[in-house]
Amino acid sequence: MNMMYDLIVIGSGPAGLSAAVYGKRAGLDLLVLEKNPMSGGQVLNTYEVDNYLGMPGMDGFDMGTRFREHADKLGVEFMEATALSLEDRGGHKLIRTDQGELEAKTVILATGAVHAMLGAPGEERLGGRGVSYCATCDGAFFRGRTVAVVGGGDVALEDAIYLARTSEKVYLIHRRDELRGAMVLQQELKGLPNVEILYSHVVEEILGEDTVEAVTLKDCRTEETFRLPVDGVFVAVGIRPQTELVRGLAACDEGGYVLAGEDCATDVPGLFVAGDVRRKPLRQIVTAVADGANAAVSAGSCCREL
């Protein structure tokens, strides 16, 4: 018979680690599942976090490492495993993983999100050969070269600003006629001499044999297309929540985000969500950490009622 945990947290980004810390401090018998070798989630790939209270200019990798160290210091149990399915068994939940089956009275889904793709021809074929979804991971390979960033939100603007520090030329390609990112980022970006913003343009195709050589762009206003030579393409067009485990189990919106309030409780008793998987107006590290705390407190209350 499997051991019955009070709580299993699936995912160990900021939300999952926060849930683990709060759950452990509350005396819950808990386990954290993480499919990757390292905890931290997307923050590990963030060059600089400048808006987390008390940690201005913090390196993202260092921040993720500190979060995990906090959980380790409390003696949180971790398992490197991939969750394959989640079943509601009434008074408990059954999780099937690639390492076997696990049971818990409550579950917190904190699996985060992944980068959305453009869907343009050439994108998948040239992935890792000039097409990237992480400027801070791959920007160093394009020092002194010409790159394109696709998107108009905070991440796209941050990527363009970061790349402009070392690249010769940065094109920011956005399908709308105005940017969506924070005004402070827009102002910084527009003040950079080696950045050119191409409004109302979309990427039709990414070109190149062994590596990226150019992109085909379409002007949405005139429908005209043209070839823009670039050495790299950084895609920053949004994220997709990793909520496949609970699709058909918990209520989700049209984007796949799980519906849950500030208590992080879903419409399935004993199932909670935290971080980028939850529908909410702001998805930042600080809100993920808050979700983790709320979800753990809610899970603890649920355990006491069972």
C-alpha positions as CSV (number, residue, x, y, z in Angstrom):
1,M,0.0,0.0,0.0
2,N,1.2,3.5,-0.9
3,M,2.0,6.0,1.9
4,M,-0.7,8.5,2.3
5,Y,0.7,12.0,2.3
6,D,-1.2,15.0,3.7
7,L,-0.1,17.0,0.7
8,I,1.7,16.5,-2.6
9,V,2.9,19.5,-4.4
10,I,3.5,19.0,-8.2
11,G,6.1,21.4,-9.4
12,S,8.9,23.3,-7.6
13,G,9.0,26.8,-9.1
14,P,8.4,29.8,-6.8
15,A,4.8,28.7,-6.2
16,G,5.5,25.1,-5.4
17,L,8.5,25.9,-3.2
18,S,6.4,28.5,-1.3
19,A,3.7,26.0,-0.8
20,A,6.3,23.5,0.5
21,V,7.7,25.9,3.0
22,Y,4.3,26.9,4.3
23,G,3.1,23.4,4.4
24,K,6.1,22.0,6.2
25,R,6.0,24.8,8.8
26,A,2.3,23.9,9.4
27,G,3.4,20.3,10.2
28,L,2.0,18.7,7.0
29,D,3.5,15.4,5.8
30,L,4.2,16.5,2.3
31,L,6.1,15.6,-0.8
32,V,7.2,17.8,-3.7
33,L,7.3,16.3,-7.2
34,E,9.7,17.9,-9.7
35,K,10.3,16.5,-13.2
36,N,13.4,18.6,-13.8
37,P,16.8,18.1,-12.1
38,M,16.6,21.6,-10.6
39,S,13.9,23.5,-8.8
40,G,13.1,27.1,-9.6
41,G,11.0,27.0,-12.7
42,Q,11.1,29.9,-15.2
43,V,13.0,32.2,-12.7
44,L,16.2,30.1,-13.3
45,N,16.3,31.6,-16.9
46,T,15.7,35.2,-15.8
47,Y,18.8,37.4,-16.1
48,E,17.7,39.9,-13.5
49,V,14.7,40.2,-11.2
50,D,14.3,43.9,-10.3
51,N,10.8,43.9,-8.8
52,Y,10.8,41.4,-6.0
53,L,10.5,43.2,-2.7
54,G,13.8,43.5,-0.9
55,M,15.9,41.9,-3.7
56,P,16.4,44.6,-6.4
57,G,18.7,43.4,-9.2
58,M,18.6,39.8,-8.0
59,D,20.0,37.2,-10.5
60,G,17.1,34.8,-11.3
61,F,19.2,31.7,-11.0
62,D,20.4,32.8,-7.6
63,M,16.8,33.5,-6.5
64,G,15.6,30.1,-7.6
65,T,18.5,28.5,-5.7
66,R,17.7,30.4,-2.6
67,F,14.0,29.4,-2.7
68,R,15.0,25.7,-2.9
69,E,17.6,26.1,-0.1
70,H,14.9,27.4,2.1
71,A,12.8,24.3,1.5
72,D,15.8,22.0,2.0
73,K,16.6,23.7,5.3
74,L,13.2,22.8,6.6
75,G,13.6,19.2,5.5
76,V,11.1,19.2,2.7
77,E,11.0,15.8,0.9
78,F,11.6,16.0,-2.9
79,M,11.2,13.4,-5.6
80,E,12.4,13.8,-9.2
81,A,9.5,12.3,-11.1
82,T,7.0,13.2,-13.9
83,A,3.4,13.2,-12.9
84,L,1.5,11.3,-15.7
85,S,-2.1,11.5,-14.3
86,L,-4.1,12.7,-11.4
87,E,-7.3,11.0,-10.2
88,D,-9.8,12.2,-7.6
89,R,-10.7,9.3,-5.3
90,G,-13.0,11.2,-3.1
91,G,-11.2,11.4,0.2
92,H,-7.8,11.3,-1.4
93,K,-6.0,11.8,-4.7
94,L,-4.0,9.3,-6.7
95,I,-1.0,10.5,-8.8
96,R,0.6,8.2,-11.3
97,T,4.2,9.1,-12.1
98,D,7.0,7.6,-14.1
99,Q,8.4,6.4,-10.7
100,G,5.2,4.7,-9.5
101,E,1.9,5.7,-7.8
102,L,1.5,8.1,-5.0
103,E,-1.5,9.1,-2.8
104,A,-2.3,12.2,-0.8
105,K,-5.2,13.8,1.0
106,T,-4.6,17.0,-0.9
107,V,-2.7,18.1,-4.0
108,I,-1.4,21.5,-5.1
109,L,-0.7,21.8,-8.8
110,A,2.1,24.3,-9.3
111,T,3.4,23.1,-12.7
112,G,3.8,26.6,-14.1
113,A,3.8,27.5,-17.8
114,V,5.9,27.0,-21.0
115,H,6.7,29.5,-23.7
116,A,4.2,29.7,-26.6
117,M,5.4,29.2,-30.1
118,L,4.9,31.3,-33.2
119,G,3.9,28.4,-35.3
120,A,5.8,29.8,-38.3
121,P,7.5,27.6,-40.8
122,G,11.1,27.0,-39.9
123,E,10.6,27.7,-36.2
124,E,10.7,24.1,-35.0
125,R,13.4,23.0,-37.5
126,L,15.7,25.8,-36.4
127,G,15.0,25.6,-32.7
128,G,18.3,25.8,-30.8
129,R,20.0,26.9,-34.0
130,G,19.1,30.5,-33.9
131,V,15.6,30.3,-32.6
132,S,15.4,30.7,-28.9
133,Y,12.8,31.3,-26.2
134,C,15.2,32.6,-23.6
135,A,17.3,35.7,-24.2
136,T,19.3,35.4,-21.0
137,C,20.1,31.7,-21.8
138,D,21.3,32.2,-25.4
139,G,21.9,36.0,-25.8
140,A,25.7,35.5,-25.4
141,F,25.8,33.5,-28.6
142,F,24.7,36.6,-30.5
143,R,27.2,39.2,-29.3
144,G,27.9,41.7,-32.0
145,R,25.3,40.2,-34.3
146,T,21.7,41.1,-35.5
147,V,18.7,39.6,-33.8
148,A,15.0,39.8,-33.8
149,V,12.7,39.7,-30.8
150,V,9.0,38.8,-31.4
151,G,6.4,40.1,-29.0
152,G,5.1,43.2,-27.3
153,G,4.7,42.4,-23.7
154,D,7.0,42.7,-20.7
155,V,9.1,39.7,-21.5
156,A,9.7,40.8,-25.1
157,L,10.7,44.3,-24.0
158,E,13.0,42.9,-21.3
159,D,14.6,40.5,-23.8
160,A,15.2,43.3,-26.4
161,I,16.7,45.5,-23.7
162,Y,19.0,42.7,-22.5
163,L,20.1,41.8,-26.1
164,A,20.7,45.4,-27.0
165,R,23.6,45.4,-24.5
166,T,25.7,43.1,-26.6
167,S,24.1,42.7,-30.0
168,E,24.9,45.1,-32.9
169,K,21.2,45.5,-33.9
170,V,17.9,44.4,-32.3
171,Y,14.6,44.4,-34.2
172,L,11.5,44.2,-32.0
173,I,8.6,42.7,-34.1
174,H,5.1,43.3,-32.8
175,R,1.8,42.5,-34.5
176,R,0.0,45.4,-33.0
177,D,0.4,49.1,-33.5
178,E,1.4,49.7,-29.9
179,L,3.4,47.8,-27.3
180,R,1.7,46.1,-24.3
181,G,4.6,46.1,-21.9
182,A,5.1,48.3,-18.9
183,M,5.7,52.0,-19.7
184,V,9.0,52.1,-17.9
185,L,10.3,49.3,-20.2
186,Q,8.9,51.0,-23.3
187,Q,10.7,54.2,-22.4
188,E,14.0,52.4,-21.8
189,L,13.7,50.4,-25.0
190,K,12.9,53.5,-27.2
191,G,15.9,55.2,-25.8
192,L,18.3,52.6,-27.1
193,P,20.1,53.6,-30.3
194,N,20.5,50.0,-31.7
195,V,16.9,49.0,-31.3
196,E,14.3,49.3,-34.1
197,I,10.6,48.6,-33.4
198,L,8.6,47.2,-36.3
199,Y,4.9,47.7,-35.4
200,S,2.1,45.9,-37.1
201,H,4.4,43.2,-38.5
202,V,4.2,39.4,-38.1
203,V,6.7,36.6,-38.8
204,E,5.6,34.6,-41.8
205,E,8.6,32.3,-41.9
206,I,12.0,31.8,-40.3
207,L,14.7,31.1,-43.0
208,G,18.0,29.4,-42.9
209,E,19.8,26.1,-43.8
210,D,21.8,25.1,-40.7
211,T,21.2,28.2,-38.7
212,V,18.8,31.2,-38.8
213,E,19.7,33.6,-41.7
214,A,16.6,35.7,-42.0
215,V,12.8,36.1,-41.3
216,T,10.1,36.8,-43.8
217,L,7.9,39.5,-42.4
218,K,4.4,40.7,-43.4
219,D,3.3,44.3,-42.9
220,C,-0.3,43.8,-41.5
221,R,-1.3,47.2,-42.8
222,T,-0.2,46.8,-46.5
223,E,-0.1,42.9,-46.6
224,E,3.4,43.3,-48.2
225,T,6.1,40.8,-47.3
226,F,9.8,41.2,-47.2
227,R,13.0,39.5,-46.1
228,L,14.8,40.8,-43.0
229,P,18.3,39.3,-42.5
230,V,18.9,38.3,-38.8
231,D,21.2,35.9,-37.1
232,G,18.8,34.9,-34.3
233,V,15.1,35.0,-33.4
234,F,13.9,35.3,-29.8
235,V,10.3,34.4,-29.4
236,A,8.4,36.1,-26.5
237,V,4.7,35.8,-27.4
238,G,3.3,34.5,-24.2
239,I,3.0,31.4,-22.2
240,R,0.9,28.3,-22.1
241,P,-0.2,26.9,-18.7
242,Q,0.8,23.3,-18.0
243,T,-2.5,22.1,-16.8
244,E,-2.9,18.9,-18.8
245,L,-3.1,16.9,-15.5
246,V,-6.3,18.5,-14.5
247,R,-8.0,19.1,-17.8
248,G,-11.4,17.5,-17.6
249,L,-11.1,17.3,-13.8
250,A,-11.0,20.9,-12.6
251,A,-12.8,23.8,-14.3
252,C,-10.5,25.8,-16.6
253,D,-11.0,28.9,-18.8
254,E,-10.6,28.9,-22.6
255,G,-6.8,29.5,-22.2
256,G,-6.4,26.4,-20.1
257,Y,-5.9,28.3,-16.8
258,V,-7.5,26.7,-13.8
259,L,-10.4,28.6,-12.2
260,A,-9.6,29.3,-8.5
261,G,-10.0,32.2,-6.1
262,E,-7.4,33.7,-3.7
263,D,-7.7,30.6,-1.5
264,C,-6.4,28.7,-4.6
265,A,-9.2,26.1,-4.2
266,T,-10.5,24.5,-7.4
267,D,-14.0,23.1,-7.8
268,V,-12.6,19.7,-6.9
269,P,-12.3,19.3,-3.0
270,G,-8.7,18.8,-2.0
271,L,-7.3,20.0,-5.2
272,F,-5.5,23.4,-5.2
273,V,-3.6,25.4,-7.8
274,A,-0.8,28.0,-7.4
275,G,1.3,30.2,-9.7
276,D,1.1,30.5,-13.5
277,V,-1.5,27.7,-13.8
278,R,-4.2,29.8,-12.0
279,R,-6.4,32.3,-13.8
280,K,-5.5,35.8,-12.4
281,P,-4.7,39.2,-13.7
282,L,-1.0,39.3,-12.8
283,R,1.5,36.5,-13.1
284,Q,4.8,37.4,-11.4
285,I,7.1,35.7,-9.0
286,V,5.6,37.6,-6.1
287,T,2.1,36.5,-7.0
288,A,3.3,32.9,-7.4
289,V,4.8,32.9,-4.0
290,A,1.6,34.3,-2.5
291,D,-0.4,31.6,-4.3
292,G,1.8,28.9,-2.8
293,A,1.3,30.3,0.7
294,N,-2.5,30.5,0.3
295,A,-2.7,27.1,-1.3
296,A,-0.7,25.4,1.5
297,V,-2.9,27.1,4.2
298,S,-6.0,26.0,2.3
299,A,-4.7,22.4,1.9
300,G,-3.9,22.3,5.6
301,S,-7.4,23.3,6.5
302,C,-8.7,20.7,4.2
303,C,-6.6,18.0,5.7
304,R,-7.9,18.8,9.2
305,E,-11.5,18.4,7.9
306,L,-10.8,14.9,6.4
